[in-house]
């Protein structure tokens, strides 16, 4: 066989070889896709069967899970908060809860403002600077730490894979109000280049003078002057739990809070002091069951 004949033979054979390889790869890929789809169907069937068993156990009076835990965030009409919650199932319809919550209360008329640029003159040159955004007329940051006990009562349940369980939650407990003085940076009356950090009680006139406000002080300012106010709180809500028979807890919650403190709290200078705070909220809850 000459070299020309050998090359011609290769040119004829190679395309068929490549086509065969491509067909083999396509079949393998199709087999993998079919296997993955079959695996998903199998898992879905197993999940449905598992949930059916849980529903049957519950109908017979057995507890499906023993405990639950959750982390959540609340968007309140007067602020925001985060919380941790732990629950112990006592019966099919009743769960005992305790929770720890940390948040900040705000008032409707507190709005951030951007300060006007400040020109500081030095020998031979000037510096233009803009301070931190600030809230005009804010006297205190008002934080809350709550420790509470309550009960979750199942009032409606759709026993399916994607079922929604509706529960009522009621409870209350101890609250600790934490007041941190709100500080502003202002131009020092004794110098054209120096700044002073002041709170409202230091100098009410300067604190409220927009012409000398440079901006808000650093967040850490005021922690050395915290004031603690004890109180009580109550909570009521409806929780919509998506997939009640899953080990993963995911829910939407709507409700109200009532907080009472032993002293009247000042947040904004122009607003009356209060020791009773009421709000409504919507919350997102994520956690697990076991």
N, C-alpha and C positions, 0 to 999 in steps of 0.2 A: 504494500500500500504506500503510495507516495504521500508526501507531506500535504500536498493540496487535497488529496482525498481524505486524509485524516482530519484536517481542519474543517472540511465541508461536513464530514460526519458529526463532528462536535457541534457545529452550528445548527444542525438538524436536531440533535439529541437534547441539547441544553434547554431550549424553550419548553420542551415537554417535561423535563425534569423540574423546571421552575414552576410550571403550572401545577404539577402534582404536589409539590411542596406547599404551594399556596392553598390548594384544596384541603390538604391535611391540616394546615394551620387554621383555616376557616372552620373546619369541623371541630378542631380542638377548642377554638374560641366559642363556637356555638354550644359545645358540650359544657364549657365553663359557665356560660350564661344560663343555660338550662339548669345546671346544678345549683347556681346561686338563687335562681327563681324558686326552685324546688325547696331549697333550704329556708327561704323566706316564708314560703307557704307552710312548711312544716313548723316553723317557729310560731307563726300566727295561729295555727291549729292548736299547738301546745299551750299558747297563752290563753286562748279561748277555753280550752279544757280546764286549765288551772283556775281561771276565774269562775267557771261553772261549779267546780268543786268547792271553791270558797263560798259561793252563794248558797250551795246546798248545806255546807257546814253552818253558815249563819242562820239559815232557816231552821236548823235543828237546835239552835240556841248556843252554839259554840262560838268562842271569840276567834276571829280570823287573825287578828294581830294583837300584840300585847302592849306595845308602846309606839309613840310617834315623836318626832322632833321636827322643828321648822324654824327657818329664818325668814324674815319678811321686812318689807318697807311699807310705810304708811304715808300717804299724801293727805295731810289734814287741812282743813279750811283755815287753820292758823299756824301752819308750819309743817315740818316733816319729822319722821322718826324711823328708827330701825329697831327690830326686836328679835329675841330668841324665845322659843316656846317649847315646852316639853309636856307630853301628855301620856297618861296611863289609862288604858281601856279598862273600865269596870264592868260594863255590860255592852251588849251590841249597840245600844243607843246612847250610852253615857260614857264620857271620857273626862277624867279629872286633869286640869291643866295648871301649870304655873308658867309665868313669863317674866322676862326682864326686858325693859324697853328704855331707849335713850333717844331724846329728841330735843328740838328747839321750838319754842313758841315765838311767833311773829305777830305783828299787828298790821291792820289793813293799810295804814298810812305810812308805813316805813318803806321808803323807796331809795335806792342807791342813786347817787349823783356823782358826776365827774367834776372834780374841782377845777377852778380856773387856773391857767398857768401862773406860776410864781416866778418873778424876776428877782434874782439875788445879785446885787452889785458888789463887786470886789474891786480893789485898786487896779485899774487898767482893763477890766473886762466884766462882763455880766453873764449869768447862767440862768437859762429858762428851764424850769422843771414843772412836772405835773405830778401831784401826789396820788395816793390810792383813792379809789372810789369810796365814798362815805355815805352814811345815812344821817341826814340832818335831823337833829332833835331826838336822837336815840340815846336813852340814858343807860340801859342795861341790856346785855344779852341774857336771855332767860332760857336756861336748859332744864330738862326734866329727866330724872332717873326714876323708873317705876319698877316695883316688884309686886306682882299680883298673883292671886289664885282665882280659879274659875272652873266652870263646867261647860263642856261642849255636848249639846243634845242633838242627836240625829232626828230631823223632822221630815225629811224626804229623801228618797234614794231611788235611783234608776239602776238596777243591777245588771249592767252590761259592761263590756270591755271599755267603752268610752262613756260610761254612765256618769251623771252628775249627782253628787250627794249634797243635800242642803242641810246645814247645821246651824243651830242658834248657839251663840256663845255669850255667857254672862259671867261677870266677876268683878273683882276690884282688889284694892290693896293699898300699900304704902307708896307715897310719892315723895321725892326729895327735889325741891326747887333749888336750882343753882343759878345765882345771879352773878354775872361778871360785868363789872363796870365797862362801859363803852368809851374808848379813848379816841380823841382827835389830836392831830398835829396842827398847831396854830403858830402864827408868827409871834415871836416874843416881843412884847411891848418895849423891852429895854434894848433891843438890838434889831437891826435890819437884816441880819443874816442868820440869826439863831432861831431854832424851832423848839417848841415846848409840847410835851404830851400831857393833855389835861382831860379829866372827866368832868361831868356836869357839876358835881358838888364842889369841885375845886374853884371854878369861876364861871357861874352860869352866864354872865354877860359875854365873856370871850367865847365860851362854848357855842353860843347861839349867834355869834357875829359872822355872817357869811363872808365878810370882806377879809378876814384874817385866817379862815380855815384853809389849810394846805391839803388835808386829806385825812383818811383814817389811819390810826396808828397800827403797828404790827399786831397780828392776831394774838400773839403771846402776851401783849400788854393787858394787865388786869387780873391775871391768874393769881397774883399774890394778894388780891383783895376780894376773893370770892366770899359770897354771903349765902348761907344755906338756910332754906325755909322748909320745914316738914309739912306734909299734907297727906291727903287721901285721894284715891281716884276710883272711878267706876267705869265699866266698859260693857257695851252691848253690841252685838253684831250678828250678821248672817254670813256664813262662809259657804261658797260654792266650790266643792271639791271635785275636780275632773279626774275620773278614773279612781274611784274609791277603793277598788280591789287591787290596785297596783301598789308595789312597794315604794314607788316614788310619789311623794305628795306634791301636788301643784294645785293652787286654789286662788280664787278671787274673793276678797272680803270687803263688805261695806258695813259701816257701823257708826257709833257715836262714842265720845269720851266726855266724862265730867271730872274735873279736877278742882279740889278745894284745898287752899293753903292757909296756914295759921297766921300769915301776914299778908297785907295787900302788896301786890307786886307792881313796880313801876317799870315799864318798858320804854315808852315814848314820853317825852316831857309834856307834851300837850294833851295826852290821853289820861283819863282818870285811872287811879290805881284800882286793881281788882284782886280779889282772892278766890273768885269762882270763875272757872274757864270751861266753856262748852264748845265742842266742835263735832263735826261729822268727818268721815274719812273714807277713802278707798285704799285697799291694800293688796299687795301681791305676796303670796306665801309659797315657799318652796321647802321641801324637806323629805323625810322618809319614814317608813313604818317597818316594824319588825316584831 
